[in-house]
């Protein structure tokens, strides 16, 4: 099963349309949390939002999670150890109020288990790969640096 | 020496990020404040208190949150207060500083373009004022020391 999630605040029809086209050829269920999206996606198991415990279950059971480049999505994939494909929202396409998701995607691009689809036509190639690694809950170097700074401050407080 | 640390975050992304900083608190006496009942249990973060969430447009709610946070600070008398947001965290820094705590603001990593509104409010109350983005920190005059991603 593939879980596609775009957060609660904004619809992301470009991602859902791409999946609705790809889903029949995948041979597996695509569960989609679509947010405030009025589009019709007959090939997806679509729902606007998902309760926290259901969200946790979907993350645990999914072979792969595909999302917008939202921080909540990234931290959840990290926590549950799921391979994660991100497609950043674009300001120019009216998908967000600015291009901060491009910055987020660039910042996490090198983390293990993270794969970026900069454009919708890159999704298909990622979905058929059988070597996708799960995200790990390990501390990244920047994460360790932040912890170190906080520790140093606390010690001298 | 063991420090008393009060760690404050609203439910959702703010709380998730605070949880990822817990290793920095190890060996100290830590208490948590959040806004969503059930969250501390889910993350095994205790002792914890729940205060109501609030924003700047809700004056009565905000005042009640402020009272609850002040009460928690008077009971615990923390040496350090840390928050990732949002408004209840700013309040905790402001009140805690009045009572002599050293204060830390770590702006949410969701703010990749500029400091959050609560982060800007927190500036005057935070001894350590951090953004998790280098370029945001430079623009705002904050410090960048890393990020939870």
Interface residues (C-beta under 8 A of the other chain):
Chain A: X70 X71 X72 X74 X75 X76 X79 X98 X100 X101 X103 X104 X107 X108 X111 X139 X140 X142 X143 X144 X145 X146 X147 X148 X149 X150 X151 X153 X154 X155 X157
Chain B: X3 X5 X12 X13 X16 X17 X20 X21 X23 X24 X25 X28 X79 X80 X82 X102 X104 X106 X108 X109 X110 X111 X112 X113 X127 X128 X130 X132 X133 X145 X146 X147 X148 X149
